[in-house]
């Protein structure tokens, strides 16, 4: 019998001094049975890093042809496509053709570095692609924060990210491997 998704209720307060964005989002996030706490928290933090009134979580692992997070214009065009993990070069190409801007957030330490070494040369032609790595130690610490109900505060300033939930605080420094043109 197939397992059901686990529902997480999140109150996400974002204070992004770099983009002058200050808002609280109430999110209901379905955690796929095969999804780890690390990936769930990476999804939440990447939502905070790109927070916008039209940004939304998608079906994620349940839909191969959708981003993990996206932002659409009022007329339905995909303005931002956010992918997590280590997508193939084919998926990167398809994503870049569907959206005005694509951001991939690889994580996993050495595995992410090996993936980037493999796909880096094939990504040079995509001016709308940005790749931002999240360090393994940071995502491991985020995974330990995961619970079914969370009040998360994310402060972003000068590219540095502070995530707090209750008494837990994690500092994340996203590393840009490829910037969008």
C-alpha beads as a LAMMPS data file, in Angstrom:
LAMMPS data file: protein, C-alpha beads

181 atoms
180 bonds

1 atom types
1 bond types

-500.0 500.0 xlo xhi
-500.0 500.0 ylo yhi
-500.0 500.0 zlo zhi

Masses

1 110.0

Atoms # bond

1 1 1 0.000 0.000 0.000
2 1 1 1.342 3.432 -0.955
3 1 1 2.213 5.865 1.806
4 1 1 0.549 9.252 1.918
5 1 1 2.336 12.573 2.019
6 1 1 2.983 14.111 5.429
7 1 1 1.536 17.589 5.848
8 1 1 3.688 20.304 7.414
9 1 1 2.237 23.650 8.515
10 1 1 4.799 26.423 8.310
11 1 1 4.677 30.073 9.226
12 1 1 7.607 31.522 7.294
13 1 1 8.652 35.083 8.119
14 1 1 11.102 36.497 5.597
15 1 1 13.182 39.609 6.196
16 1 1 15.292 40.028 3.072
17 1 1 17.330 43.197 3.458
18 1 1 19.064 42.565 0.114
19 1 1 15.779 42.698 -1.855
20 1 1 13.777 44.850 0.617
21 1 1 11.185 42.094 0.988
22 1 1 9.461 41.643 4.352
23 1 1 6.528 39.281 4.540
24 1 1 5.089 36.315 6.435
25 1 1 3.880 33.328 4.428
26 1 1 1.593 30.642 5.810
27 1 1 2.546 27.468 3.948
28 1 1 1.011 24.026 3.921
29 1 1 3.698 21.749 2.534
30 1 1 3.136 18.133 1.570
31 1 1 6.247 16.049 2.200
32 1 1 6.374 13.215 -0.344
33 1 1 6.977 9.775 1.271
34 1 1 10.380 9.535 -0.446
35 1 1 11.407 13.080 0.509
36 1 1 13.948 13.546 3.297
37 1 1 13.762 16.188 6.039
38 1 1 16.825 17.757 4.434
39 1 1 15.070 18.202 1.077
40 1 1 11.914 19.500 2.781
41 1 1 13.911 22.162 4.603
42 1 1 15.872 23.050 1.459
43 1 1 12.502 23.588 -0.261
44 1 1 11.362 25.903 2.518
45 1 1 14.615 27.880 2.598
46 1 1 14.777 28.269 -1.178
47 1 1 11.196 29.529 -1.019
48 1 1 12.398 32.162 1.474
49 1 1 15.397 33.074 -0.698
50 1 1 13.072 33.774 -3.646
51 1 1 9.993 34.909 -1.713
52 1 1 7.459 36.869 -3.733
53 1 1 3.700 37.274 -3.523
54 1 1 3.228 35.024 -6.596
55 1 1 5.798 32.360 -5.631
56 1 1 4.286 28.942 -4.969
57 1 1 5.264 25.390 -4.155
58 1 1 4.306 22.860 -6.827
59 1 1 3.642 19.133 -6.661
60 1 1 7.426 18.695 -6.518
61 1 1 8.494 15.051 -6.549
62 1 1 4.999 14.025 -7.657
63 1 1 5.278 15.862 -11.001
64 1 1 8.365 15.452 -13.170
65 1 1 7.466 18.277 -15.579
66 1 1 7.097 20.946 -12.886
67 1 1 9.589 22.953 -10.903
68 1 1 9.814 22.434 -7.148
69 1 1 8.847 26.078 -6.735
70 1 1 7.760 28.551 -9.350
71 1 1 6.485 32.026 -9.901
72 1 1 4.061 32.725 -12.705
73 1 1 2.953 36.015 -14.162
74 1 1 -0.701 36.995 -14.037
75 1 1 -1.021 35.769 -17.627
76 1 1 0.451 32.343 -16.781
77 1 1 4.038 32.605 -18.083
78 1 1 6.653 31.055 -15.811
79 1 1 8.838 33.900 -14.565
80 1 1 10.923 31.819 -12.148
81 1 1 11.614 28.078 -12.069
82 1 1 13.331 26.769 -8.930
83 1 1 14.748 23.243 -8.972
84 1 1 16.353 21.398 -6.074
85 1 1 18.987 18.716 -6.158
86 1 1 20.925 17.469 -9.149
87 1 1 18.866 17.691 -12.358
88 1 1 20.160 16.186 -15.583
89 1 1 21.409 18.378 -18.413
90 1 1 18.219 17.503 -20.317
91 1 1 16.043 18.745 -17.430
92 1 1 18.120 21.933 -17.209
93 1 1 17.653 22.538 -20.949
94 1 1 13.884 21.959 -20.718
95 1 1 13.562 24.188 -17.645
96 1 1 15.507 27.015 -19.283
97 1 1 13.228 26.861 -22.335
98 1 1 10.066 27.063 -20.183
99 1 1 10.953 29.904 -17.810
100 1 1 12.379 33.411 -17.963
101 1 1 14.750 32.582 -15.068
102 1 1 15.849 29.218 -13.644
103 1 1 17.634 28.722 -10.328
104 1 1 18.983 25.311 -9.352
105 1 1 19.917 24.689 -5.722
106 1 1 22.178 21.626 -5.562
107 1 1 23.038 20.236 -2.136
108 1 1 24.699 17.116 -0.798
109 1 1 28.366 18.075 -0.536
110 1 1 30.731 16.063 -2.723
111 1 1 27.870 14.544 -4.742
112 1 1 26.763 18.060 -5.757
113 1 1 30.335 18.990 -6.713
114 1 1 30.640 15.894 -8.919
115 1 1 27.266 16.709 -10.544
116 1 1 28.389 20.294 -11.243
117 1 1 31.691 19.149 -12.754
118 1 1 29.684 16.890 -15.079
119 1 1 27.054 19.427 -16.258
120 1 1 28.927 22.746 -15.969
121 1 1 30.168 22.933 -19.581
122 1 1 26.706 22.132 -20.937
123 1 1 25.145 25.040 -19.041
124 1 1 27.220 27.876 -20.513
125 1 1 24.649 28.576 -23.241
126 1 1 21.839 29.206 -20.736
127 1 1 21.896 32.908 -19.873
128 1 1 18.755 32.514 -17.740
129 1 1 20.264 29.786 -15.513
130 1 1 21.667 30.375 -12.060
131 1 1 23.195 27.608 -9.897
132 1 1 23.486 28.227 -6.147
133 1 1 25.021 25.522 -3.950
134 1 1 23.987 24.899 -0.367
135 1 1 26.727 23.363 1.790
136 1 1 26.145 19.903 3.222
137 1 1 26.813 20.998 6.816
138 1 1 24.188 23.747 6.441
139 1 1 21.496 21.482 4.975
140 1 1 22.209 18.792 7.589
141 1 1 21.644 21.388 10.326
142 1 1 18.423 22.514 8.624
143 1 1 17.171 18.906 8.485
144 1 1 17.436 18.676 12.271
145 1 1 14.987 21.624 12.536
146 1 1 12.196 19.847 10.645
147 1 1 8.898 19.222 12.407
148 1 1 5.232 19.059 11.416
149 1 1 4.488 22.597 12.655
150 1 1 7.150 25.272 12.379
151 1 1 7.493 29.016 12.848
152 1 1 10.581 29.874 10.844
153 1 1 12.242 33.281 10.710
154 1 1 14.635 33.866 7.796
155 1 1 16.865 36.931 7.756
156 1 1 18.867 37.637 4.611
157 1 1 21.542 40.311 4.441
158 1 1 24.611 40.652 2.203
159 1 1 24.027 37.151 0.837
160 1 1 24.153 35.603 4.318
161 1 1 21.094 33.733 5.568
162 1 1 20.092 33.199 9.198
163 1 1 17.302 30.701 9.814
164 1 1 15.752 30.386 13.248
165 1 1 13.008 28.110 14.508
166 1 1 12.379 28.257 18.227
167 1 1 15.780 28.131 19.909
168 1 1 17.484 26.590 16.861
169 1 1 19.551 28.880 14.651
170 1 1 21.337 27.882 11.440
171 1 1 23.531 30.145 9.320
172 1 1 23.669 29.406 5.601
173 1 1 25.964 30.971 3.031
174 1 1 24.673 30.097 -0.458
175 1 1 27.556 29.787 -2.923
176 1 1 26.878 30.922 -6.495
177 1 1 28.378 28.461 -8.952
178 1 1 26.801 30.097 -11.988
179 1 1 25.159 33.487 -12.152
180 1 1 22.412 34.375 -14.588
181 1 1 23.438 36.857 -17.275

Bonds

1 1 1 2
2 1 2 3
3 1 3 4
4 1 4 5
5 1 5 6
6 1 6 7
7 1 7 8
8 1 8 9
9 1 9 10
10 1 10 11
11 1 11 12
12 1 12 13
13 1 13 14
14 1 14 15
15 1 15 16
16 1 16 17
17 1 17 18
18 1 18 19
19 1 19 20
20 1 20 21
21 1 21 22
22 1 22 23
23 1 23 24
24 1 24 25
25 1 25 26
26 1 26 27
27 1 27 28
28 1 28 29
29 1 29 30
30 1 30 31
31 1 31 32
32 1 32 33
33 1 33 34
34 1 34 35
35 1 35 36
36 1 36 37
37 1 37 38
38 1 38 39
39 1 39 40
40 1 40 41
41 1 41 42
42 1 42 43
43 1 43 44
44 1 44 45
45 1 45 46
46 1 46 47
47 1 47 48
48 1 48 49
49 1 49 50
50 1 50 51
51 1 51 52
52 1 52 53
53 1 53 54
54 1 54 55
55 1 55 56
56 1 56 57
57 1 57 58
58 1 58 59
59 1 59 60
60 1 60 61
61 1 61 62
62 1 62 63
63 1 63 64
64 1 64 65
65 1 65 66
66 1 66 67
67 1 67 68
68 1 68 69
69 1 69 70
70 1 70 71
71 1 71 72
72 1 72 73
73 1 73 74
74 1 74 75
75 1 75 76
76 1 76 77
77 1 77 78
78 1 78 79
79 1 79 80
80 1 80 81
81 1 81 82
82 1 82 83
83 1 83 84
84 1 84 85
85 1 85 86
86 1 86 87
87 1 87 88
88 1 88 89
89 1 89 90
90 1 90 91
91 1 91 92
92 1 92 93
93 1 93 94
94 1 94 95
95 1 95 96
96 1 96 97
97 1 97 98
98 1 98 99
99 1 99 100
100 1 100 101
101 1 101 102
102 1 102 103
103 1 103 104
104 1 104 105
105 1 105 106
106 1 106 107
107 1 107 108
108 1 108 109
109 1 109 110
110 1 110 111
111 1 111 112
112 1 112 113
113 1 113 114
114 1 114 115
115 1 115 116
116 1 116 117
117 1 117 118
118 1 118 119
119 1 119 120
120 1 120 121
121 1 121 122
122 1 122 123
123 1 123 124
124 1 124 125
125 1 125 126
126 1 126 127
127 1 127 128
128 1 128 129
129 1 129 130
130 1 130 131
131 1 131 132
132 1 132 133
133 1 133 134
134 1 134 135
135 1 135 136
136 1 136 137
137 1 137 138
138 1 138 139
139 1 139 140
140 1 140 141
141 1 141 142
142 1 142 143
143 1 143 144
144 1 144 145
145 1 145 146
146 1 146 147
147 1 147 148
148 1 148 149
149 1 149 150
150 1 150 151
151 1 151 152
152 1 152 153
153 1 153 154
154 1 154 155
155 1 155 156
156 1 156 157
157 1 157 158
158 1 158 159
159 1 159 160
160 1 160 161
161 1 161 162
162 1 162 163
163 1 163 164
164 1 164 165
165 1 165 166
166 1 166 167
167 1 167 168
168 1 168 169
169 1 169 170
170 1 170 171
171 1 171 172
172 1 172 173
173 1 173 174
174 1 174 175
175 1 175 176
176 1 176 177
177 1 177 178
178 1 178 179
179 1 179 180
180 1 180 181
